[in-house]
Amino acid sequence: MSGRVPGAGEFEIIARYFAPLSRGAPLAFGLTDDAAMLLPRKGRGLVMNADAIVAGVHFLPDDPPDLIARKLLRVNLSDLAAKGATPRGYLLTAAFPQDVAPGWIAAFARGLRTDQKRFGIVLLGGDTVATPGPASFSVTMIGEVPGRRMLRRSGARAGDLVCVSGTIGDGGFGLAELGHAHEGLAAAQRRFLIDRYRLPRPRTTLGPLLRNVAGAALDVSDGLVQDLGHIARQSGTRLTIEAGAVPLSPAGRAIVRADPSALGRALTAGDDYEIAFTVTKARLGALKATAHRAGVPVSVIGRVERGAGVRVLGAGGEVIEAGPGGFDHFAR
């Protein structure tokens, strides 16, 4: 990002780059008013979440701006998916560095447009400011569920199975790959891991279907072990995870084969944006049908028990230390 936007003020930037993204939402008023309206559909409850990303924390300053924008939307879409919600639209707060180039903003807006089309959402409003600090962006995503049927963290019960979608560890491995190459990886595997870090896959097809089978759910953003701890705490249970059952991608398995300690990093690194959830044993067959319908693989990785916290078991049933508990913005 370099060079000022010649002659462009806040409202010109909004009109040029962001107002076109509100087409299809007439009650956003072309982003010309102080607020927008969203009318809940009959029998539907609105579900809202907000996540921010900051340069140097959630993305690298030299990451492509279109991918930064798409990651911003996708980390928020992932939260909605884990709540069983279908997305409708979003509010955007964009804090651009004061020396941002017009081409950077244009590419950022193109990234938003790409994923708006992909996920069927529209920009409803927000705020655009300049900052002397690093670029930072925040989205408030709005979705809906039938009635009040939002999946929560508090629905796990002893005897349930613990499941996760997709594969775990790719985001953390991809971030590490940007800093140093893992030995023995093929070029295609490196590209895969970096892409998984830069461009999460929110499970928007799976999430709404989980309303019919899951007890508790959340998205895995700060590390599998840490995030499962939220379910354990809010449900008043213990979650026991079989380390060998946690699904890894071919690239992830190659890293763990070369360095078995990397499994701990896979279990605790952030940026996976998969859905972790619980299901009763009686609903396992229904879950498999649901996963097939969504086109998303799911794996059973453990069980819910009486007790507290999360424990990870090795191949011999021994309790293993997975390493640091996950990403924490305020850890020192």
N, C-alpha and C positions, 0 to 999 in steps of 0.2 A: 504494500500500500504506500504510494508516494504521490505527491503532487496534489494541490488543492482542486476542488471542483470549481472550475472557472465560472464565476457569476451565479452559482447555484446556491440558493438558500434552502432552508428546511422545507418550505411549501413547494418549491419547484422540484426538489428531490422526491417528495411524496407524489406529486402529480406525474412526474416523468417515469418513476421506477415502480411505485407501489400501488397507486390508484388502479392501474390496469389489472392488478391481481385481485381486486375486489369485484370484478365483473361476475355476475351470477348471484350476487348477494345484494338485491336492490335496497335492503334496509341498512346497508353499509354506506349508502348515499355517496358513493364514489370517494370515500374518505375525505369529504369536505366539511363534515360536522365534528363536534366534540365527542360523539359517541355513535354507536350503532345499535340496532335492535336485532334480537333473535327470538323468533316466536317458537316456543316449544310445541311440538306436534302432540296431538291428542293421545293421552295415555303414555307419554314418554317423560322420563326424568332427565334433566341435563346433568352431565358429569364434566367437571372442569379440573384441569391440572395445569401447573406452570413449572417450567424448567428453564434455566439459563445456561448459556455456554460462554466461556471467557477465553480469549487468546492466551495461550501458555498454560491453561489448565485443562480445557476440554478439546482444544484443537491447537495445532501449531500455527504460528503467525504466517508461515509461508504455504499453508494448505490452500488448495484452489478455492476461491470464494464461492463457486457454485456448490461444491461439496460441503463447505461449511454451512451454507443455507439449508441444504438437504439434510445434513446431520441434525441441525437445529429442529427441523420439523419432525424428524424421525424419532428423536429421543422423547419428544412429547407424545407422538403417536403411540410409542411403545407403552407409555404409562396408561393411556386410554385403553389400549388393547388388553392390558393386564386387568383392567377393571371391567372387562366385558362390554365396553362401549364402542359404538360406531361413531367415527369422527364426522363433524359437520363444518367447523371453521375455526379460525384462530385470531388472536390479537398478537401483534408483534411490537416489541420495543427494541429498537436498534440504536446502539451507541457506537458510532463510527469514529475512528481517530480523526483529528482535525485535518490531517494531511491526506485523507483518503482520496484516491483517484476515481474519476467518474467511471472508468472502465471496471473498476473493482465493484462498485455498487451495482452496475449493470449486470455483471456476471452473478453477483449475489442474488439479484432479483430473478435472473433466469433460472437459478437453482430452485428458488421458491416456486416458480411457475411449473417447472418440471414435476416436482413432487405434489403440487396441488392437483395437477391433472392425474397423476398416478394414484393418489389416495382419495380423490373426490372431495377435496376441501377448498375453502376460499378464505381469503384475507378479509377480516371484518373491521380492522382498525388497529390502533396502537399509538406509538410515539417514535419519533426519529430525532436523535440528538447527536451532538458532537462531543467528544471527550478527549482530554489530554492524555488519558491512559490507554490501556489496551482495548481493542475491540471487544464488545460484549453484546450479546443478544439474548432476549428473553421472549418466550412464547407462552401465552395462555391458550391452551387447546380446549375446545368445547366439543363434547360428544353427547350421545344419548343412549339410554337403555330403556327397555320396557318398564314402566312403573318405577320401582325403587330397586330393581334387580342389579345393582352394582356389586361386583365381586370385591370382597374386602380381605384384609390380612387376618382377620379374627375368626375365620371359619374352619380352621383345622381341628380335628378331633383325634384322640388316641385310636389307633387302628387304621387310620387313613394311610394311603401311599403318597410319597413325595415324588413329584414329576417335574420335568423341565422340557422346554421346547428346544429344537435345534441343537447346536453344539456350544460348549462352554470354553472360555479361555482365548478365543480368537481375537477379540478386541485388545486384550492386554498384550498378547503376543505380537499383534500388529503394531501397537505403539512402540514396543521394545524393538521391533524390526526397523522402525524408522530411525532409531538411535544406533543400533548395531545389528549386523546380520547374524542370525542363528546359523551355526555351522551345519552343513549337510542338507540344507533346504534347497529344493529346486526353485528356479526363478518364478515359476507359476505359483508355487506355494507361498513365496514371499509376497507376490502381488495379491494373492487371495487374502492373506492376513492383514496387509495394509488397507485393503479395500474394506475389510470387515471393521477396522478401526474407524476409518473415515466415513463409512456409509453403512450404518446399522440397518438391519432388516426387521422393522417392527412387525409383530405378528398380528396384523390387523384382520386377517381372515380367520385366524384361530380364536382370538380373544372373545368375540361375541358368542361363538359357539360354546365356549367353556362355561357360559352361564348355566348351561343345562347339566354340567357334570362336575364342576370344580367346587370345592368347599372354600378354600382360601387361595388368593393369588396376588402376585406382584411382579413387576418387571425387574430383571437382574441388571442393575446399572452400576452398583458400587462393589460388586463381588458376590459370587453365589453364596458363600458361607455367611457373610455379613447380612445379605438381604434375607436369607432364610431365617436369620435371627429375628427379624422383624415379625415374621409369621409366628415363630415360636413364642415371642414375648406377647404379642397381641392375642394369641389363642390360648396362652397358658399351658403350653405343651413343650415337649422336646422333639426335635427333628434329628433323626439319625440317618446319616448319608453314607452310602457305600462308595468309596472313592473310585473303585474300578468300574462302577456303573455310570459314572458321569460321562456323558457323550463328548467325545473330542472329534474334531475334523481330522482328515488325513494329515494336514500340515501340523495340527496340534499334537497328534500322536507321534509324528516324526520328531518333534522337539522333545517330547517326554521320553521317547526311547533313547535319545542321545543324552538326556539329562533328567533322570527320574525325579529330581527335586522340582522340576518345572511343573509337575502336577499340582503342587501346592500353590504356585503362582496362578495356574488356571482356575483354581477354586476360589481365589481371593482377589484377582484383578478385576477391574471394572470394565465398562464399555461393551458388555455382551448384548444387552437389550433383548434377552430372551424372556419368556414367561416361566416363572417357577410357581407351582401350584400343588394343591392336595386334592385327592380324589378317594372315595371309598373303594374298597376292593370290589364291591358289587357293581360299581360303575366303570370298571376297567374296560370291559368290552365296549361300552358306549363311548369311552374315551378314544379307543382305537379307531372306531368308526368316525368319530369327530375329527381326529387328526387326519385321517385319510380324506375326508371331505374338504378339510382346509388346505390340504397339500403341504402340511408342516409335520415333520417327524417329532414325536415326543418320546421321552424315555422315563421309566421308573427308576429313581436313583436312591430311594430310601423309604423310611416309614416315620409315622408320627407316634410318639409314645408319651406316657405320663412322665412328667419331669419338666425341665427347663433348659433352654439354650439349644445349641447345635453341636453335635459331635460327628466326627468323620472317622469311619472305620476302614482299615486296610484290608488286604486280601485274606489275612488270617483272622480277621475279626478284632484285631487290636485297634485301640484308639490311636489315631495319628494326629500330629500337630500340623495343621494346614498352613501355618504361617500367620502373618498379620491379617487382621480381620476384614480388611477391605478398605476402600477409599473413604476418607473422611476429610472434608474441606477444612475443618478446624483442628485437625490433629497437629501436634507440634513435635 
